[in-house]
Amino acid sequence: MKELAVLTSHPIQYQAPLFRKLAERSELNVTVYFCWNFGVKKPDLDREFGVTVKWDTPVLEGYKYKFLKNLSLRPSTGFWGQINFGIIPALLWKKYDAVLIFGWNSLTNWLAFGVAVLSGSKVLMRGESPLNQESSRPYWKLAIKRMVLKRLFKRISAFLCIGEENRKFYEHYGAAKEKLFFAPYAVDNNFFMSEAARLFPKKSELRKLLGLKGNKFIFLFVGKFIDKKRPMDLIRAYELVKDPKKALVMVGDGILKEEAAKYVREQGIENVIFAGFKNQTELPEYYALADALVLPSGSGETWGLVVNEAMCFGLSVIVSDVVGCGPDLVKQDENGFVFHLGNIKELSHCLEELAADPEKKERFGKRSIEIIRDFSFDKDADAIASSLGPIK
């Protein structure tokens, strides 16, 4: 049996099902170490959402875990937001065959790298960075990053690539091809697909609850109202769509929400609904009532897991060419469209083309389900087990 330590920032609804999958494997003994207890014991403020968050799905069930004492005065996902010296004795007292570390953007992660190397444990890396967003950074930052990551990556035993752009990122910074393992970024497909089957018969009822009557084509936005997500791009593109049988439902909260709502009011844009922040158990109803998901995000959208979720509901998807998941999940004119970031007219054309063609919507939806089946936690667990090598 292999002893595997997992280090991550805090309990995250997207990671918990993966940890449970790993715990189910008889050849692995897994312990998860958390640097921070965000959203677990009490609601905590998510600064980007602008609301307090406490996850309403189980994030600590089905696997072994420990919370490390965080000495940071301002806990966060930033570098100085996780200062957990307890990771040092945790990795030294028990001999782990490998340590799975999520990225390199915290002091604690770097402490774990050092201890793992000194103790002879393998280091498995799972990050999100896509190569196509590197060009937006200043040259001097890229030069420093290249110097640091090239040295770090020589010490990594295996890289768990979440997608095509992430694989290219590791190779660009010197990762050897034989160390790359495809571990697709996933959501709980079984949960979302079962919710889709349960809610599909209620589609008309769900629409009526939002005040959406008639046979409208509904575009859906799910995310934080922040610059990175570019919600105003979608609203302006939607405004240009001539088809009167359309609606836009925007799920989420954040600093740009008031600006967006004000613009909709002042321009008299019809059938735009701001639904506010929705927790995990509430989201399926919004995917179920929609026809297409739109994610117009810019740099910083390293993947976009809402695309995975929407595809489990058989939705068409439209994303910008910067969104990390685009090359893997959005096949042009097969299950959706990829448009050039910030091109409002092009995005509007994508919206209009989908709304005007019911057959295309159905075909795209079926293809979305076919594609997303390959992006599962089962494949992730297999990749992690393979990266550890044969059981002795």
N, C-alpha and C positions, 0 to 999 in steps of 0.2 A: 504494500500500500504506500502511495506517495503522500507525503505531508505538504500541504499547500497553504501558505498564508496569503490573504488578499488584503491589500491596503487601499482604502478609498476615503473620500472626503467625509461623507455623511450618508445616512440611509436615503436612497433614491428609488422612487417607484419603478424606474426602468431597469435598475440593477438587481432588485430583490428576486425576481423570477430566475435570473441567471444563477444567483447564489444557491437557490433551491435546487436547480438542475445539477449543479456541481456536487451539492451535498448528497444527492441521490446516487451518485456513482460509487460503486463498491470499491473501486481501485483508488479513490481519493479520500483523504481526511482533511477537510477544509475548515479554516478558521478565518473569519472576516474581522478586520480591525478598522474601526471608524475613528476619524479624527475629530468629529463634531456631531452633536446630537440635534441638528437642525430639524424642526418640524415633527419631532417624535414625542417628547413628553408634554409639550405645550405648543400652541400656535406661535410661530415665529414670523417676523416681518420679512417678506421677500421684497427687497428694495426695488427690483425692476418691475415686478407686478404691482407694487404699491399696496399690497394686501397682506394680511397675516395668513400663513399657510400651515395646515396640519393635514398630512395625507390621510385620506379616508379608505385606503387599501392597506392590507398588512405588508409592512416593509421589513419586519424583523422576525418573521416566522419561517420555520423550515430549514434553518441552518445555524451553525454556531457563530457567535459574534462577541466582540468585546469593544467597549468604548475606551479610547485612550484619553487621558486628561489633556485638555487643550489649554495651553498657557497664553494663547493670544488674547489681547485685550479687546479685539474686534474680530471675532470668529467669522470666517468667510471662506469662499473658494479661492481667494487670492493667495499669493505666496506667503505672506505673513499672517494670514488668517488661520493657519494650521501649524501650531508649534507644539508638537507632541513628542517629547523626549522619551516617553514610555515605549516608543516603538523599538528603541535600542535594546533594552533587556528582553522585550517580548520576542525579538528575533534571535537573540543570543541564548536565552535559557532553553528554548526548544529548537532542536535541529530540524529546520524545514528543508525539504528538497528544492522548493522553489517559492519565490515571492512574486505574486501578481500585483503590479503597481499601475494605477490609473493615471498616466501622464507624469509630468515633471514640474508642474506649476505650484509646488508648495515646499516649504522647508522640510516638512516631515517626509515627503517623498524622497528628497535627496538624502536625508538621514537613513532611510530604508535602503536606498541604493548602496550606500557605503557599508552598512552592516551586512547586507546580503553578500556583497563581494568579499568582504573580510571573512565571513563565516563559511564561504564556499557554496552558498545557495544559488540556484539559477535565478535569474531575474526575467520575468515575463512582462513585456510592456504592452499596455493597451491605452492608446491615446486617440484623439479625434482629428488631429490637424490634417487638412487637405492641402495638397501642393498648390492647387489653383488659386489659393488666397495668399500665397507667400509674396507675390509680386506687388501687393499693395503696401508692403512694409518698407520703411526707409532702408537704403543700402547699408548704412552702418550697423543697423540692428540685425540685418540678415548676415552680415559678416561675423558679428559676435555670436549669433545663433549657430551658424555653421561650425565655428570653432568649438563651441561648447557641446553641441549635439554629436558631432563626429566622434569626439572623445567618449561621450557617454554611450553612444550606440555600439561602440566596440565591446562594451562590458555587458550588453544585453544578450541573453541567450535566445530569446524568441520574441518576435513582434506579432501581435494579434491585430491584423489589418481589418478595420471595420468596413472598408470599401475601396474602390479603385483609386480615388484621389489620395486616400490615406496610405495606400501601398506605395504610390509614387512619391509621397512625402518621405517615407522611411528610406527608400532607395536613393532619393536626392541627397539625403544627409548621411549616406554611407552604409546603410544596413545591407548586409549580405542577403542575396535572394533566398538562399537555403534556410535563412532564419525567419522567413515571412510565412505566416499562417493566416489563411482567410477565416476570420471570425466575424461574420456580418453583424452590423448594428441591428438590433432587433427589439421588438416589443413583444408582449405576451399575445402572440397570434391566436392562441386557443381562446383566450378570454374575449378578445375583440371580435373574433369570428362568431363565437357563440352569442355575443351581444347583438351582432348584426342579424343573426337568424331570429333572435327573440324580438327585436324591435322593428324589423322590416314590415310586418303586417300593420304596425302602428304608425307608419310614415305620415299618412294624412292627418292623423290625430295629433302627432307631434308638431306638425306645421301649423295647425290651427291654434295650438297653445301659444305659439309665438305671434299669432295674428296674421299668418301667411295663408291666404285663401286662394283657391284656384290652382291651376297647373303651372306653377312657376318653376323656372330653372334656378336652383339655389346654389350660389357660390359660398364657400365657407372659408373663413380665416380663423386659425387657432394659434394663439401665441401672445407674447407680451407686446404691448404698445410702446415699443422703444425704437430708436433709430435703426438698429441692426435689422429689425423685422420689416421696416419700410411699409407700414400699414397704409400710409397715404398714397403710395404708388397704386395699390389695389383699388382704393376708393376712387382715385382720379381715372383709372382705366375703366372701372365699372360705370362711371358717369358717362363715358363715351359710348357705351354699348346701346345701340338703338332699340333692340328687342324690348318691348314693354313687359313681357312675361319673364321678368328676372327679379331676383332678390339677392341680397348680400347679408349674411349673418357673420358677425365678428365676435368671436369668443376670446375673452382675455381682458387684461387691465394693464395699466401702466401710465407713464408720464404723458404720452402722446394721445391718450384717449379723449381728453377734453377738446383738444385741437381738432381731432378727427370728427367728433360729434358736432362741433361748431361749424366745420366746413360743410358737413352734410345738411345741417339746418339752413345755413345761409344760401347754399346753392340749390336747395329744394330737391335734393336727390331722393327719389322714392324707394321704398322697400329696403332700407338699410337698417338692420337691427343690431344694437350693441348689447350683447347678452351678458357681459361681465365675466369675471373669473369663474371657472368651473373646475371642480375637483375631479379626480380620476373616475369615480363612479358616475359622475354626471355627464362626462364627455360623450359616451356612446350615443346618447339621444341626439346630439347635434350632428355626429357623423351620419346617423341613420336618416335624418331628415334632409340631408344635403345631396347634391348631385356631383359636385366637384370641389376639391380642396385647392386653395391657392396659397403658395408660400413665396412671396416676392423678395425674400431676405437678401441682404448684402454680405459683405465680409464679416466673419464672426459666426455665421451659420454653418458650423462645421459638419452638421448632418441634417437634422430636421426630422425628428422621430414622429412628429404629427403626420408626416407623409406615410410612414409605415402604418400608423393607426388607421388613417383614412383608406388606405388600400385594402385593409382587412374588411372594410365595408363595401368594397367594390366601387370606390369613387374614382373618377378621373382626377388627374393631378396636374397642376401647372406650377412650375418653379422657375426661378431665375437661374441663369447659367453660372451663378456663384454658389448656390446652395450645394452643400457637400454631397448629399445623397443623389443629386441629379443623374450623374453618369451610371449609377447602379440601379436606381428604381424607376426613373422616368424615361421611357423609350419614346422618342419623338414620333408622334402620330400613331402610336400603338396603344399607349395607355394615358397619354397626356401630351403636354407641350413644355419645352424649355425655351424661355425668351431671354433676350439680352437685358441684363440688370439695368433698371432705370428707364427702359424704353416703354413709356406709357402706351404709345400707340400700338406697339407690337403685342403688349399684354392685352390690351383691349381687343385686338383682333383674335387672340386666342380665346378670350371669354366669349366673344360673339360667335365664333365658329362652333364652339361646343354647345352653346345655348340654342343654336339654330338647327342642330342635327341630332335628333333623338337616337338614331341608329348608331352614330359614332359614340355617343355617351354609353350605350349598352356595351358596345364592343370594347371600348376603353376600360370599362368597369371589370369585365371578365378577364381582360389581360392583367389588370392590377392584381387581382387575386392570384393568378398564376405566378406572377413575378414574386409576390411577397411571401409565398410559401417557402421559398428558398432562404429567406432571411429570418431564421428562427434561433431560439436559445439552445435547441438540441444541437444545431451545427456549431454554435459557440462552444458548448461543453465538449464536443468532439475535438474541436481545434485546440482547446486548452489542454485536454488530455494528450493529444498527439504531440504538442509542443514540449511536454514533459519527458517524452521518450518512453521506452518500454519499461514495464514494471519488473523489478528484479525479484 
